[in-house]
Amino acid sequence: MFWQKTLARPLKFSGIGLHGGRPVAVTIHPAQANQGLRFVRADLPGRPQILAHHSRVVDTTRATTLGENGCTLSTVEHLLAALRGLGVDNALIHVEGPEVPIMDGSAAPFARLLTETGLRSLPWPRAHLLIEQPVELRQGEQWMRVSPGEAKITYTIDFTHPLIRRQRFTAPMKPGIFCREIAPARTFGFLKEVEYLQAQGLALGGSLDNAVVLDDTGVLNPGGLRFPEECVRHKILDAFGDLALLGLPLLGRLEVSRGSHALHHKFLEALLAREDAWSLWVPTARERAARPRWAPAPLWEGVPA
């Protein structure tokens, strides 16, 4: 957990864009320490870059969209969740299109490809955002809170749909748990909403192959759900991706109720504005030898080195 990581070698894959419905190719290149996660619009003249950072968020409607100098890239959250969930700090992500491929609607394909590719440690310690005081943001029935403690996230959702209703799930921020319990959870939507979006020229790449679609009483996907509470697990996946825009791991206990991409982003802004509530922790040689009690030992356990 102490050393920054990048990919062991370049990784290439492709898939369909959710909204445009067109094929998109992606190549993730290893990067040096302290470069962070950077997207490159490889399909545009000059190959403009967009830093994966909360200050670059330009839209949170139905997905997280980043933008810089007039260039945008949408639907970045699932790939960012996989990168952060597996402990990748630095990478250059070339995307040949305006959106990251939706794959199967989850982060599992990304996590599997990253695991097969392997990671390598870089000779620079990883900084962490250590939570020292509680911070909370409330917007009507939505709220998000972080407090000192073990790095984990508890998410609650509440829908009137009979297959969802009230769901609550807790996931420690560990790569093994992320890959098994969170990454496979697919994005979900309601049939009427999907039909409306496609009539408006959106979600043209959406299908039962890359989303859980629900009608008034149940799920339309032939294979059903991957987990009984797949919907709330996917909300945790989205939170992982949006929290990756901090640019460093968060050491604290997160709780979210009825969250959204917009709430996640506004919470990051509120958290960083409370400079009395957190500190940057970069482990010294002594701390690396004797891990602090509050630093979760298995946070990045099991990541290929």
C-alpha positions in Angstrom: 0.0 0.0 0.0 3.0 2.3 0.5 4.4 2.6 -3.1 2.8 4.2 -6.1 1.9 1.8 -8.9 1.4 1.7 -12.6 0.8 -1.0 -15.2 3.5 -3.5 -16.0 2.9 -3.0 -19.7 0.5 -1.4 -22.1 -3.1 -2.7 -22.2 -5.4 -2.5 -25.2 -9.1 -3.2 -25.4 -12.2 -1.9 -27.2 -16.0 -1.8 -26.8 -19.2 0.1 -27.5 -19.9 3.6 -26.2 -23.1 3.7 -24.2 -24.5 6.9 -25.7 -23.0 7.1 -29.2 -23.3 3.3 -29.8 -20.0 3.3 -31.7 -16.9 1.2 -31.2 -14.2 2.9 -29.0 -10.6 1.7 -28.7 -8.6 2.3 -25.5 -4.9 1.8 -24.8 -3.6 2.3 -21.2 0.1 3.1 -21.0 2.3 2.9 -17.9 3.3 6.2 -16.5 6.0 7.5 -14.1 5.4 8.4 -10.5 3.4 11.5 -9.6 1.8 11.7 -13.1 -1.6 10.6 -11.9 -4.3 9.2 -14.2 -4.6 11.1 -17.4 -6.9 10.6 -20.4 -5.8 11.4 -23.9 -8.4 12.0 -26.7 -6.4 10.0 -29.2 -9.1 10.7 -31.9 -8.6 14.4 -31.9 -6.0 16.6 -33.5 -3.1 17.3 -31.1 -4.3 14.5 -28.8 -5.4 16.7 -26.0 -5.1 15.5 -22.4 -7.6 15.6 -19.5 -6.4 15.0 -16.0 -8.6 12.6 -14.0 -9.2 15.1 -11.2 -12.3 16.5 -9.5 -11.4 20.0 -10.8 -12.0 18.7 -14.4 -15.6 17.5 -13.9 -17.8 19.4 -16.3 -21.0 17.3 -16.1 -22.6 14.7 -13.8 -25.8 14.0 -15.7 -26.2 10.2 -15.7 -22.4 9.8 -15.8 -19.2 11.6 -14.9 -17.8 13.8 -17.7 -14.4 15.4 -17.6 -13.2 18.3 -19.6 -10.2 20.5 -20.2 -9.6 23.3 -22.7 -12.8 22.6 -24.6 -12.2 18.8 -24.9 -14.5 16.4 -23.0 -14.6 12.7 -22.2 -17.7 11.0 -20.7 -18.6 7.8 -18.8 -15.2 7.6 -17.1 -16.3 6.3 -13.7 -16.3 2.5 -14.2 -12.7 2.5 -15.6 -11.6 4.9 -12.9 -13.2 2.6 -10.3 -11.2 -0.3 -11.5 -8.0 1.6 -11.6 -8.4 3.0 -8.1 -9.9 -0.3 -6.8 -6.7 -2.1 -7.9 -4.4 0.6 -6.7 -3.2 2.1 -10.0 -1.9 5.6 -9.3 -0.3 6.6 -12.6 -1.4 5.8 -16.2 -1.9 7.5 -19.5 -5.2 6.4 -21.0 -5.6 6.9 -24.8 -9.3 6.9 -25.8 -10.3 7.0 -29.5 -13.7 8.5 -29.0 -15.8 10.9 -26.8 -16.6 8.3 -24.2 -15.1 5.3 -22.4 -16.6 1.9 -23.6 -19.4 0.7 -21.4 -18.3 -3.0 -21.7 -20.8 -5.1 -19.8 -22.0 -2.1 -17.7 -19.7 -3.0 -14.8 -16.0 -2.6 -13.9 -15.3 -6.3 -14.0 -13.9 -6.4 -17.5 -11.5 -3.5 -16.7 -10.5 -5.1 -13.4 -9.9 -8.5 -15.1 -7.8 -6.9 -17.9 -5.7 -4.9 -15.4 -5.1 -8.0 -13.3 -4.0 -10.0 -16.3 -1.7 -7.2 -17.4 -0.2 -6.8 -14.0 1.1 -3.8 -12.0 4.5 -2.7 -11.0 5.6 -0.6 -8.1 7.3 2.8 -8.6 10.1 4.1 -6.5 8.0 6.8 -4.9 5.7 6.6 -1.8 2.0 7.0 -2.2 0.3 9.9 -0.5 -3.0 9.4 1.3 -5.8 11.7 2.4 -6.2 10.8 6.0 -9.5 11.8 7.6 -9.2 13.3 11.0 -12.6 14.9 11.6 -16.1 14.1 10.3 -17.3 15.9 7.2 -20.9 15.7 6.0 -22.9 17.1 3.1 -26.7 17.0 3.0 -29.0 17.9 0.0 -32.6 17.2 0.8 -32.9 13.4 1.2 -29.4 12.8 -0.1 -26.4 12.9 2.2 -22.7 11.8 2.2 -20.4 11.6 5.2 -16.8 10.6 6.0 -15.3 10.1 9.4 -12.0 8.7 10.8 -11.7 5.0 10.7 -11.1 2.0 8.5 -11.2 2.6 4.8 -14.6 1.4 3.8 -17.9 2.6 2.2 -21.5 2.0 3.2 -24.1 2.9 0.7 -27.9 3.0 1.0 -30.5 3.4 -1.8 -34.3 3.5 -1.7 -36.5 3.0 -4.8 -40.2 2.2 -5.0 -39.5 -0.6 -7.5 -40.4 -4.0 -5.9 -37.1 -5.6 -6.9 -35.0 -2.9 -5.3 -36.8 -1.1 -2.5 -34.3 -0.2 0.3 -30.8 -1.7 -0.1 -27.7 -1.2 2.0 -24.2 -2.6 1.5 -20.8 -2.1 3.0 -17.5 -2.8 1.3 -14.0 -2.3 2.7 -11.7 -0.6 0.2 -9.6 -3.7 -0.6 -8.7 -4.9 -4.1 -9.8 -8.5 -3.5 -13.2 -7.4 -2.2 -13.6 -4.8 -4.9 -13.0 -7.4 -7.6 -15.3 -10.0 -6.1 -18.1 -8.0 -4.6 -18.2 -4.6 -6.4 -16.7 -4.7 -9.8 -19.2 -7.2 -11.3 -22.2 -5.0 -10.4 -23.8 -3.5 -13.5 -25.4 -0.2 -14.1 -29.1 -0.3 -14.0 -32.1 1.6 -15.4 -35.8 1.4 -16.0 -37.3 0.4 -19.3 -39.4 3.6 -19.7 -36.3 5.7 -19.0 -34.2 3.8 -21.5 -36.9 4.1 -24.2 -37.1 7.8 -23.6 -33.3 8.3 -23.7 -33.0 6.4 -27.0 -35.8 8.4 -28.5 -33.8 11.5 -27.6 -30.7 10.0 -29.4 -29.0 9.0 -26.1 -28.0 5.6 -24.8 -27.9 4.3 -28.4 -25.3 1.6 -27.3 -27.4 0.5 -24.3 -28.8 -3.1 -24.3 -29.4 -6.0 -22.0 -25.7 -6.9 -22.7 -24.4 -3.9 -20.8 -27.1 -2.9 -18.3 -29.7 -4.3 -15.9 -33.0 -3.1 -17.3 -36.1 -3.3 -15.1 -39.8 -3.0 -16.1 -42.5 -2.3 -13.6 -42.2 -5.6 -11.7 -38.9 -7.3 -12.5 -35.6 -7.5 -14.4 -35.7 -8.1 -18.2 -32.2 -9.6 -18.5 -32.4 -13.3 -19.2 -29.7 -14.1 -16.6 -31.3 -12.0 -13.9 -29.2 -10.2 -11.3 -25.6 -11.1 -10.4 -26.3 -10.2 -6.7 -29.6 -9.8 -4.9 -28.4 -6.2 -4.1 -26.7 -5.6 -7.4 -28.1 -2.1 -7.7 -26.6 -0.7 -4.4 -23.3 -2.5 -5.2 -23.2 -0.6 -8.5 -23.7 2.7 -6.6 -20.6 1.8 -4.6 -18.8 1.1 -7.9 -19.8 4.6 -9.1 -18.6 6.1 -5.8 -15.2 4.4 -6.2 -14.8 5.9 -9.7 -15.8 9.4 -8.6 -13.6 9.3 -5.5 -10.7 8.4 -7.7 -10.9 12.0 -8.8 -9.3 12.9 -5.5 -6.1 11.8 -7.1 -5.0 9.8 -4.0 -6.6 7.1 -1.7 -8.9 8.2 1.0 -8.3 6.8 4.5 -11.7 7.1 6.3 -15.1 5.6 6.7 -17.6 6.7 4.0 -21.4 6.6 4.3 -23.7 7.6 1.4 -27.5 7.7 1.2 -29.4 8.1 -2.0 -26.3 9.3 -3.7 -25.5 10.3 -7.3 -22.6 11.5 -9.4 -23.5 15.1 -8.6 -23.6 14.4 -4.9 -20.2 12.6 -5.0 -18.6 15.5 -6.8 -20.1 18.2 -4.5 -19.0 16.2 -1.5 -15.4 16.1 -2.8 -15.5 19.9 -3.1 -16.9 20.2 0.4 -14.4 17.8 1.9 -11.3 19.5 0.4 -12.6 22.9 1.5 -12.5 21.6 5.1 -8.7 21.6 5.5 -9.0 21.1 9.3 -10.7 17.7 8.7 -7.9 15.9 6.9 -4.2 15.8 6.3 -1.9 14.4 3.7 0.0 11.4 4.9 3.1 10.2 3.1 4.7 7.2 4.9 8.2 7.6 6.1 10.7 4.8 6.1 9.9 4.2 9.8 6.2 4.2 9.2 6.6 1.8 6.3 8.5 -0.6 8.6 5.9 -0.2 11.4 2.5 0.3 9.8 0.3 2.8 11.7 -2.7 1.2 13.4 -5.2 3.5 11.5 -3.7 2.6 8.1 -5.6 -0.4 6.9 -3.1 -3.1 6.3 -5.0 -5.0 3.6 -6.1 -1.8 1.6 -4.3 -2.9 -1.6 -3.6 -6.5 -0.6 -3.5 -9.0 -3.5 -2.5 -6.5 -6.2 0.0 -8.0 -8.7 3.3 -6.3 -8.1 
